Amino acid sequence: MPSPAEMRFRFTIPDECKEFALQIYLRPLEDSDLDYLYRWENDPAVWQYGDCGAEVSHSTDMSPVRFSKEELRQFIENQQQGFHANEQLRLVICRHEGADESVSTTRGGRVGFIDLFDFDPVGLTAGVGILICDPANRRRGYGREALALALDHARRELGLKEINCTIAPDNPASKALFTAAGFRAKKTLDFRQE
Ligand SMILES: CC(C)(COP(=O)(O)OP(=O)(O)OC[C@H]1O[C@@H](n2cnc3c(N)ncnc32)[C@H](O)[C@@H]1OP(=O)(O)O)[C@@H](O)C(=O)NCCC(=O)NCCS
């Protein structure tokens, strides 16, 4: 459940999603993404963007860890069941070869992740979450392109009709990204006492 003052936004996906020149593409998680996934799932700087409910422990070098490699290996394997069975899909945002060389990527051009989750088979809705991992790679249009591609995939391949997202009030980048993509506020949740 969203915490107090978080905003829920929603977007009804049109039959035709507009196309535009792409710097990036989306692909499913692969075994070779394990180290990249481990790196960013366990980076405390990105935990503020989504509470996945996982407890924080410590690795042998005492750095904080939310997911072990074994858990993430299982997560990657579960992706093979597909979105409808798994009720969740994580896609890797990868930069096309030859795009801006100043962008920091790992081998394979990974720059982030986009997730569809909380699948509702009755309403044909799901939630969306996105992360451009390295802050130096933000404001290059990758988030906008990844969101457009994910919405197109959600409509055409997964049969979804509506996508929701939850945005913290202190995240203007996310609010601007989703608003520009056509998302509109659903309702404001504010349980604070007067
Ligand atoms: C939110 C996030 C995914 C945006 O990705 P991005 O690749 O930097 O965004 P883009 O460059 O595609 O920007 C698209 C639009 O979003 C808005 N936007 C993006 N970053 C912004 C910022 N820091 N401030 C204000 N608006 C911003 C702008 O309207 C921008 O369009 P413009 O560049 O033409 O003005 C990225 O900042 C991020 O990963 N943040 C941390 C994780 C997060 O907050 N995820 C969202 C929770 S679901």
Ligand as a Chemical Component Dictionary entry (heavy atoms), coordinates in Angstrom:
data_LIG
# 
_chem_comp.id                   LIG 
_chem_comp.type                 NON-POLYMER 
_chem_comp.pdbx_formal_charge   0 
_chem_comp.three_letter_code    LIG 
# 
loop_
_chem_comp_atom.comp_id 
_chem_comp_atom.atom_id 
_chem_comp_atom.alt_atom_id 
_chem_comp_atom.type_symbol 
_chem_comp_atom.charge 
_chem_comp_atom.model_Cartn_x 
_chem_comp_atom.model_Cartn_y 
_chem_comp_atom.model_Cartn_z 
_chem_comp_atom.pdbx_ordinal 
LIG C1  C1  C 0 12.420 8.865  -13.110 1  
LIG C2  C2  C 0 13.484 8.352  -14.085 2  
LIG C3  C3  C 0 13.162 6.919  -14.449 3  
LIG C4  C4  C 0 13.443 9.233  -15.341 4  
LIG O1  O1  O 0 14.290 8.642  -16.323 5  
LIG P1  P1  P 0 15.161 9.556  -17.282 6  
LIG O2  O2  O 0 15.788 8.672  -18.286 7  
LIG O3  O3  O 0 16.073 10.394 -16.481 8  
LIG O4  O4  O 0 14.048 10.475 -17.931 9  
LIG P2  P2  P 0 14.067 11.109 -19.399 10 
LIG O5  O5  O 0 15.403 11.668 -19.696 11 
LIG O6  O6  O 0 13.515 10.128 -20.356 12 
LIG O7  O7  O 0 13.056 12.327 -19.219 13 
LIG C5  C5  C 0 11.704 12.252 -19.688 14 
LIG C6  C6  C 0 10.930 13.392 -19.076 15 
LIG O8  O8  O 0 10.784 13.176 -17.673 16 
LIG C7  C7  C 0 10.911 14.436 -17.005 17 
LIG N1  N1  N 0 12.089 14.397 -16.121 18 
LIG C8  C8  C 0 13.032 13.427 -16.076 19 
LIG N2  N2  N 0 13.936 13.714 -15.121 20 
LIG C9  C9  C 0 13.548 14.885 -14.572 21 
LIG C10 C10 C 0 14.062 15.688 -13.532 22 
LIG N3  N3  N 0 15.175 15.342 -12.852 23 
LIG N4  N4  N 0 13.401 16.812 -13.195 24 
LIG C11 C11 C 0 12.275 17.177 -13.856 25 
LIG N5  N5  N 0 11.731 16.464 -14.869 26 
LIG C12 C12 C 0 12.361 15.327 -15.209 27 
LIG C13 C13 C 0 11.024 15.492 -18.066 28 
LIG O9  O9  O 0 9.689  15.917 -18.401 29 
LIG C14 C14 C 0 11.643 14.745 -19.195 30 
LIG O10 O10 O 0 11.385 15.277 -20.449 31 
LIG P3  P3  P 0 12.403 16.439 -21.024 32 
LIG O11 O11 O 0 13.799 15.912 -20.848 33 
LIG O12 O12 O 0 11.975 16.558 -22.454 34 
LIG O13 O13 O 0 12.144 17.644 -20.186 35 
LIG C15 C15 C 0 14.929 8.459  -13.498 36 
LIG O14 O14 O 0 15.119 9.743  -12.997 37 
LIG C16 C16 C 0 15.179 7.465  -12.384 38 
LIG O15 O15 O 0 15.564 6.316  -12.619 39 
LIG N6  N6  N 0 14.947 7.898  -11.135 40 
LIG C17 C17 C 0 15.144 7.012  -9.983  41 
LIG C18 C18 C 0 14.078 5.933  -9.907  42 
LIG C19 C19 C 0 12.676 6.499  -9.921  43 
LIG O16 O16 O 0 12.372 7.539  -9.364  44 
LIG N7  N7  N 0 11.767 5.734  -10.542 45 
LIG C20 C20 C 0 10.379 6.107  -10.645 46 
LIG C21 C21 C 0 9.577  5.424  -9.601  47 
LIG S1  S1  S 0 8.407  4.372  -10.403 48 
# 
loop_
_chem_comp_bond.comp_id 
_chem_comp_bond.atom_id_1 
_chem_comp_bond.atom_id_2 
_chem_comp_bond.value_order 
_chem_comp_bond.pdbx_ordinal 
LIG C1  C2  SING 1  
LIG C2  C3  SING 2  
LIG C2  C4  SING 3  
LIG C2  C15 SING 4  
LIG C4  O1  SING 5  
LIG O1  P1  SING 6  
LIG P1  O2  DOUB 7  
LIG P1  O3  SING 8  
LIG P1  O4  SING 9  
LIG O4  P2  SING 10 
LIG P2  O5  DOUB 11 
LIG P2  O6  SING 12 
LIG P2  O7  SING 13 
LIG O7  C5  SING 14 
LIG C5  C6  SING 15 
LIG C6  O8  SING 16 
LIG C6  C14 SING 17 
LIG O8  C7  SING 18 
LIG C7  N1  SING 19 
LIG C7  C13 SING 20 
LIG N1  C8  SING 21 
LIG N1  C12 SING 22 
LIG C8  N2  DOUB 23 
LIG N2  C9  SING 24 
LIG C9  C10 SING 25 
LIG C9  C12 DOUB 26 
LIG C10 N3  SING 27 
LIG C10 N4  DOUB 28 
LIG N4  C11 SING 29 
LIG C11 N5  DOUB 30 
LIG N5  C12 SING 31 
LIG C13 O9  SING 32 
LIG C13 C14 SING 33 
LIG C14 O10 SING 34 
LIG O10 P3  SING 35 
LIG P3  O11 DOUB 36 
LIG P3  O12 SING 37 
LIG P3  O13 SING 38 
LIG C15 O14 SING 39 
LIG C15 C16 SING 40 
LIG C16 O15 DOUB 41 
LIG C16 N6  SING 42 
LIG N6  C17 SING 43 
LIG C17 C18 SING 44 
LIG C18 C19 SING 45 
LIG C19 O16 DOUB 46 
LIG C19 N7  SING 47 
LIG N7  C20 SING 48 
LIG C20 C21 SING 49 
LIG C21 S1  SING 50 
# 
